[in-house]
Amino acid sequence: MSEPRIIGPSQIGAGTVIDQDVIIGYPAKARLLARYDFSLSNGAILGERCVLRSGTVIYEDVILGNEVQTAHHVVIRERARIGDGCVFGNGTVVREHALLGRNVRLMESVVVSEGATIGDDVFVGPNVSFTAGRYMTGALEAAGRLTHEEAAIREGRYWEGPSIIVEDNVRIGANSVVLAGVRLGSGCIVAAGAVVSTDVPPGTMVAGNPARIMKKSVPV
């Protein structure tokens, strides 16, 4: 096991503990491909009394609030903003520019899409995935079969603004998929295994593939 690696002018809050094999301030993709140097970074900012367990990677320009906890092999990508009291399960990935409020609980192997916005007091079960698009154009762009502009035309509104919006007090069951462009209203419940392709009204419960409203009011 190796000691933690802290890159760039990272700031570590009082009382924060960092396990072995943790990387703080990992360089963003654009910087790394431009300079091919793992030592160049703007650093990251960690709040007070955080707990970062082994295998965690925090990219540059990330800001963590106070009392944030990561389990093992958590990755938080560049420019993500994480509120106080958030907890991340093993293998969870938070993509670029995502914004999480206070007390967000992401269980094991959750993937939060780039640009997603999540409110306060949200629970997300194991193996839940948020998507940043609907047409999966990345490989076609890389192969030169689509330009970025052509991909943007296909995605249309799904690339405008936050990829997904999750309002306060939402609960999302294990193995669900939430597609780009969806808003989950305050206090709603997404049942385990649901595939959510349209907005979910506040205070309702949805289930199935595609997800449909099962209850029009649910307890918070």
C-alpha positions in Angstrom: 0.0 0.0 0.0 1.2 3.5 -0.8 0.8 6.8 1.0 -1.9 9.2 -0.2 -0.9 11.3 -3.2 -1.8 15.0 -3.1 -1.3 16.9 -6.3 -1.3 20.7 -6.8 -2.3 23.3 -4.2 -5.0 21.1 -2.6 -6.6 22.2 0.6 -7.5 19.7 3.3 -9.9 20.7 6.1 -9.3 20.2 9.8 -10.0 16.7 11.1 -10.1 15.1 7.6 -8.5 11.7 7.3 -7.2 10.2 4.1 -6.4 6.5 3.7 -3.5 5.0 1.8 -3.8 4.8 -2.0 -6.0 7.9 -2.2 -5.3 10.5 -4.8 -6.3 14.2 -4.3 -6.2 16.7 -7.2 -5.9 14.2 -10.1 -5.5 16.2 -13.3 -8.6 16.7 -15.5 -8.8 14.8 -18.8 -8.3 18.0 -20.9 -5.2 19.1 -19.0 -3.7 15.6 -19.1 -4.2 15.2 -22.8 -2.8 18.7 -23.4 0.3 18.3 -21.3 0.8 14.6 -20.7 2.0 15.3 -17.2 0.3 13.8 -14.1 1.9 16.3 -11.8 0.1 19.4 -13.1 -3.2 20.2 -11.3 -5.2 23.0 -9.8 -5.7 20.8 -6.7 -9.0 20.1 -4.9 -10.7 21.5 -1.8 -11.8 19.1 1.0 -13.9 20.3 3.9 -13.5 19.4 7.6 -13.9 15.9 9.1 -14.1 14.1 5.8 -13.2 10.4 5.6 -11.6 9.2 2.3 -11.1 5.4 2.2 -8.5 3.6 0.1 -8.8 3.7 -3.7 -10.6 7.0 -3.7 -9.7 9.5 -6.5 -10.7 13.1 -6.3 -10.0 15.1 -9.4 -8.8 18.7 -9.6 -11.2 21.6 -9.1 -13.5 19.4 -7.0 -15.0 20.9 -3.8 -16.1 18.6 -1.0 -18.1 19.9 1.9 -17.7 18.9 5.5 -18.1 15.4 6.8 -18.1 13.7 3.4 -17.3 10.0 3.4 -16.2 7.8 0.6 -16.0 4.0 0.7 -13.4 2.2 -1.4 -12.6 3.0 -5.1 -14.8 6.0 -5.4 -14.0 8.5 -8.2 -15.2 12.1 -8.2 -14.4 13.9 -11.5 -13.3 17.4 -12.2 -15.4 20.4 -11.1 -17.9 18.3 -9.2 -19.4 20.0 -6.1 -20.3 17.9 -3.1 -22.4 19.2 -0.2 -22.0 18.5 3.5 -22.6 15.0 4.8 -22.6 13.1 1.5 -21.7 9.4 1.6 -20.5 7.4 -1.4 -20.5 3.6 -1.6 -17.8 1.3 -3.0 -17.1 1.9 -6.7 -19.3 4.9 -7.1 -18.5 7.5 -9.9 -19.5 11.1 -9.9 -18.8 12.6 -13.3 -17.6 16.1 -14.4 -19.5 19.2 -13.2 -22.1 17.2 -11.2 -23.6 19.2 -8.3 -24.8 17.3 -5.2 -26.6 18.9 -2.2 -26.4 18.0 1.5 -26.8 14.5 2.8 -26.9 12.7 -0.5 -26.4 8.9 0.0 -25.1 7.0 -3.0 -24.8 3.3 -2.4 -22.4 0.9 -4.2 -21.6 1.3 -7.9 -23.7 4.3 -8.6 -22.9 6.4 -11.7 -23.9 10.1 -11.6 -23.7 11.6 -15.1 -21.7 14.7 -16.0 -23.7 17.9 -15.2 -26.3 16.2 -13.1 -27.9 18.2 -10.3 -29.0 16.4 -7.1 -30.8 18.2 -4.2 -30.7 17.6 -0.5 -31.5 14.4 1.5 -31.5 12.1 -1.5 -31.0 8.3 -1.4 -29.7 6.4 -4.4 -29.6 2.6 -4.2 -26.9 0.3 -5.5 -26.1 0.0 -9.2 -28.2 3.0 -10.3 -27.0 4.8 -13.4 -27.8 8.4 -14.6 -27.1 9.0 -18.3 -25.8 12.3 -19.9 -27.4 11.5 -23.3 -29.7 9.2 -25.0 -28.0 8.4 -28.3 -24.6 7.0 -27.1 -22.6 8.9 -29.6 -19.2 8.8 -27.9 -17.7 5.9 -29.9 -19.0 7.3 -33.2 -17.3 10.6 -32.5 -14.1 8.9 -31.5 -14.1 7.0 -34.8 -14.7 10.1 -36.8 -18.1 9.0 -38.0 -19.9 11.8 -36.2 -18.7 15.3 -35.5 -19.4 16.8 -32.1 -21.8 19.2 -33.7 -23.7 16.3 -35.4 -23.8 14.5 -32.0 -25.2 17.6 -30.4 -28.0 17.8 -33.0 -29.0 14.2 -32.3 -29.0 14.8 -28.6 -30.9 18.1 -28.9 -32.3 19.2 -25.6 -30.6 16.4 -23.6 -27.3 18.3 -23.9 -28.8 21.6 -22.7 -28.5 22.5 -19.1 -28.2 19.8 -16.4 -28.2 16.3 -17.7 -30.6 15.2 -15.0 -32.3 17.1 -12.1 -33.1 15.3 -8.9 -35.0 17.5 -6.4 -34.9 17.2 -2.6 -36.0 14.1 -0.6 -36.0 11.7 -3.6 -35.4 8.0 -3.2 -34.2 5.8 -6.1 -34.2 2.0 -5.8 -31.4 -0.4 -6.8 -30.6 -1.1 -10.4 -32.6 1.8 -11.8 -31.7 3.8 -14.8 -32.5 7.5 -15.2 -32.1 8.9 -18.7 -30.9 12.3 -19.7 -33.3 15.2 -19.7 -35.4 13.8 -16.7 -36.4 15.7 -13.7 -37.3 13.8 -10.5 -39.7 15.9 -8.5 -39.4 16.5 -4.8 -40.2 13.5 -2.6 -40.8 11.1 -5.4 -39.8 7.4 -5.3 -38.3 5.4 -8.1 -38.9 1.7 -7.6 -36.0 -0.8 -7.9 -35.2 -1.7 -11.5 -37.2 1.2 -13.1 -36.1 2.8 -16.4 -37.1 6.5 -16.1 -37.4 8.3 -19.4 -39.9 11.1 -18.6 -40.2 13.5 -15.7 -41.6 12.2 -12.4 -44.0 14.6 -10.6 -43.3 15.5 -7.0 -44.6 13.1 -4.4 -45.3 10.2 -6.7 -44.0 6.6 -7.1 -42.9 5.2 -10.4 -42.0 1.6 -11.4 -41.3 -0.5 -14.5 -39.7 -0.2 -17.9 -40.6 2.4 -19.0 -41.4 3.8 -15.6 -45.1 4.7 -15.0 -46.8 6.3 -12.0 -48.0 3.7 -9.5 -49.0 6.0 -6.6 -49.9 9.6 -6.8 -48.8 10.4 -3.2 -46.2 8.7 -1.1 -45.0 9.3 2.4 -41.7 11.3 2.8 
